[in-house]
Amino acid sequence: MSRLAAITPFVEGESLTSNSSRIAAACGFASVRKFAAFHGFDFKALASGDPVHVERFANLIDRPVALLDAGVVRALSPRISMVRGESLNRSLMVRKRLRFCPLCLSDDDRRVRARRGFRKFGRLNWEVLPIRVCTTHEVELMQVDTEMPNAFAHDFAHAMGSLKLRTYRHRVRAMEVDTLQTYVERRLDGQPTGSAWLDSFTLSDAVMIAETVGVIDRHGVEFRNCTIHAEEWSRCAGHGHDILQGGEPAFRSFVSSVLRSLGGAGWSRAESLYDLLFYAVDDFAGIAREIARELFADCTSLAPGSPASLHKEAALSTVSAVADEHGVSARRLKTLLLDAGIVARVDAAKLPGQIFVDPERCALFAAELRTSLNQREAREALGADSRLLRALTSELDIVERASIGEGSSSYRVGRRVPVVHIERALETLRRSVTMPEPLGAMVSIPEVARIAGCSFNDIVRLLARGTLRRVALGKGGLYHDVRLDPQEILAKLQFGDSSSFDVQAVARWIGVPVNTVKLLVERGVLEIETPTPRRPMGVPVKAIVDFIDEYVSTEALMNERRWRISRIRKRLDAIGVSPMFVTGKTSFYRRADLSSL
């Protein structure tokens, strides 16, 4: 354990952002972001659960990554987060505002072993919205009224500095733990829940369907969220969980009973019930949606495609039917029709099976889906963010178009990228790969741009030329899986695409003094080209790459592992590895000998 970890040890149940924030505050940094930048990791990426930056932080405090994983919130997408192996929708997470139990924070000063003044810590469970009650004190979790500024987002220690804890302690309100919260806590802890049917859903869907069932049963289908306070939401959540304890038969019975109770109240309320149940879950092929379809088809004939539907015109078809006929995604076709104005914006919330369109008119759009992608789909297909996509479009001559059709029959849509251009960009990437796996301090394209201080266009241009000698590609085979050597990029940008570099460029690339490079050449470790009057000492690029792949200096090892020199020496002594050679004050080790480091 390092001295940093000893100052404020990682506590069981703590979030990783809380621990890093407490360490930063204990070390005297004004914010955890400044602390992270000083030690070579990105706190925003750490808060998003980026494995690379989690590992860097773990190395910094000398703790195993497996221990810290229990406090990580990993962003799988802008909408979905992974917490201890369970996926949760963003609407079920509270991360931008401080949420806490004031009694627990007061107890931390007495119970937690850490430097005085930095013992209060943030629990990961406090960031999960369905957990509404502190199970230790049986009081409602409290929340500050305003969001944290972006510069201090997720900075727990900074938020605690301005929190008037005594005031909040006087406002605590007793509240019972509902059964849904108990279910969520057990599932996050990996314990048996006793609800096998709910366990078949993602945690996000299980929570949403339980809360929806509970609030419908207690307040009817026309409830309004703004009229239900937190304590009542807790009761609804527990009530819905209790109903669904009976599994699929209980859910079917509940929906049928609600439909019977509506009776002749009209289709509008029944449609409201259908929408509530149907949109409660994110899984488009989930069992809850299938059950809802079946029961509504039997009881009210409101399900999409039902014979009793209001839309009986033979000339019209649903978006789903058109998509199936042309072999494209119904969701993508609906989005494209919305962009083109074929489908009205008031129908945006409807499912593709509920929207009726002219099939002949939509054939053009279905054909377009097979040949082009929108901006989001293009980013996913390439594995690129918006900045990298702009660079690829500029440097690889990717043509974007914003209309479909010709003349008076054309429709304006969002910018779309032809599939052939996407395939060409990926083929360019595959041709540039020179290594089966990354070695040393090879990092992603965004990291290279940050370290080298260059643009994405510069990096893409070098990749497209095929002049880089150290390019590795991960299993995904996309641009976010590319790993490059930032020192090679710096050397290429500064000295051009030469086949050999002088000693100054080699020193910058390897990261050692110029005199060390000269000694390496004199000892025959680095081969040189035939001297010329203009370049008396030129080292071929191949010789530089071979040297970096086989040897590593102590300074380079510090940068690669993000370790202090004392820690490196201690680890090297422990495994009994000695330098292959020493030039000046720089020691070089064979990479093959460091596999157990």
C-alpha positions, 0 to 999 in steps of 0.5 A, a space after each residue: 500500500 502506498 502512502 496515498 492509500 494510507 492517508 485515506 484508505 478505500 472503504 468497503 461500499 465507497 465509490 471510487 470517485 469519493 476515494 480519489 476526491 478524499 485523497 486529493 483533498 488530503 494532499 492539499 489539491 484544490 480539486 480532484 481534477 488537478 490532482 488527477 492531471 498532476 498524477 497522469 490520469 483523467 478524473 472525468 474518465 475515472 468517473 466514467 469507469 474507463 479501465 485504463 484510468 482506473 488502472 492508473 489510479 490503482 497503480 498510483 495508490 498501489 491497490 489491486 484493480 479488483 478491489 477498486 472495481 466494487 466502487 466503479 460506475 462504468 458508462 456503457 453508453 450515454 444512457 446506460 451505466 454498469 454498477 457492480 455488473 448490473 446495468 442501470 439507466 441514467 434516469 436511475 442514477 444520481 451523480 450530478 447532485 450530492 446524495 447522502 445520509 447526514 447521520 452516516 457522515 457524522 458517524 464516519 468521523 468516529 468509525 473510519 480510519 483516515 486522516 482527520 478531516 477526510 474521514 467522511 466518504 460517499 457510498 456507491 449505493 447513494 448514487 442509485 435512485 431506487 435506494 431511497 433509505 439509509 438502511 443503517 439509520 432508517 432515514 430518507 437519503 437527502 440531496 442538495 438542491 443544486 447540481 455541482 459545477 462541471 469543474 467539480 463534478 463527482 468531487 465528493 470532498 469539495 462538495 463536503 467542504 460547503 455542506 452544512 451537515 448540522 442543518 441537514 441532521 436536523 432535517 432527517 426524516 424517518 422512512 421504512 426500507 421498501 422491498 424493492 430497495 432490498 431487492 436492488 441492494 441484494 442484487 448489487 451485492 450478488 446475493 440471492 434475491 428470491 425473485 427469479 422472474 425479475 432476475 431475468 430482466 436487467 436491473 434497470 428494467 426490473 426496477 422500472 417495471 416494479 415501480 410502474 406496476 406499483 404506481 398504477 395499482 395505487 394511483 391508476 393509469 392517469 397518475 402524474 409524477 409531480 403529485 407523488 412525493 418520495 415516500 409515496 414513490 417508495 411505497 409504490 416501488 415496494 408494492 409493485 415488487 410485492 406483486 411481481 414476486 409471483 413472477 410472470 403469472 402475477 404480472 399477467 393477472 395484474 394487467 388483466 385485472 386492470 383492463 377489466 377494471 377499466 371496463 367501458 372507460 374508453 380506449 384512451 385510458 387503456 392506451 395509457 396503460 399500454 404505453 406505461 407498461 410498454 415503455 417501462 422497459 428498455 429491452 425491445 424484445 423483453 418478455 414484459 412487452 410480449 405479455 403486454 402485447 398478448 393481453 391487449 390483443 386479447 382484451 382490447 385489440 389495441 396492440 400494433 397490427 391488431 385486426 380491430 385497429 382503427 387504421 384499416 386502409 388497405 393502401 397503408 402499412 406499418 413502419 414495421 411491415 415495410 421494414 420487414 419487407 425490405 430487410 431493414 431495422 424498423 427503428 432506423 426506418 422510423 428515425 429516417 422517416 421522422 427526419 424526412 418529415 414523412 412521419 409527424 413529430 407527434 408520432 415520435 413516441 409511437 412504436 414502429 408497429 403503430 405508425 402507418 405509412 405509404 409503403 411505396 413512398 417508404 421504399 426509397 428510404 428503406 433502400 437508403 438505409 442499406 447503403 448509408 448510415 447517420 452520424 451516430 451509426 457512422 461513429 459506432 461503425 468506425 469506433 470514433 467520437 465526433 472529433 475523430 469522425 470529422 478528421 476521418 471525413 476530412 483526411 479520407 475524403 468521406 463524402 456526406 450527403 444530406 438529402 435523399 432522392 432527386 429533384 422535386 422528389 428529394 427529401 432533406 435528412 440529417 448528414 449520412 455517410 455511405 457504407 462503402 466509405 465506412 468500409 474504405 476507412 476501416 480498410 485503411 486502418 487495417 492496412 496501417 497495422 504493423 504489430 499484433 498487440 501494443 507494447 510499451 507506452 502505446 495509447 489510444 488516438 485521443 490520448 496521443 492527441 493530448 500527449 503530442 499536442 497535435 490534432 486528430 487530422 495529423 494522426 489520421 493523415 499519418 495512419 493513412 500514409 502507412 508510414 507509422 511503424 508502431 501501430 497495434 489494433 485491438 480485438 474490436 478492429 475499430 478506431 477506438 481500438 487503435 494503439 499508437 506510440 505518441 513519441 513516434 507521432 511527435 518525431 514524425 510531425 517534427 522531422 517528417 517521414 524520413 527513413 532514418 532520424 538523427 540522434 536528436 530525433 532518436 533521443 526524443 523518440 526513445 525518451 533519453 538524453 542525446 549522449 545516451 543515444 550516441 553511446 548506444 550507437 558506439 556500443 553497436 546496440 543501435 545500428 546506423 546508416 552509412 554516414 554522409 556529409 549532411 547526416 554523419 549519424 543517421 539511425 534507420 526507423 526500423 532499428 529504432 522500432 526494434 530497439 524499443 520493442 526489445 529494450 526499455 529504459 528506467 525512465 520509459 518504464 516510469 512513464 509506461 507504468 505510472 510508477 515512482 522510481 523507488 517502486 520500480 527499483 523495489 519491484 525489479 529487486 523482488 523479481 531479480 532482474 538486472 539491467 542488460 546494459 547501462 549507458 551513462 546514467 540510464 539503465 536498459 532492461 530487456 522487455 521479455 524479462 519484465 513479464 512478471 513485473 
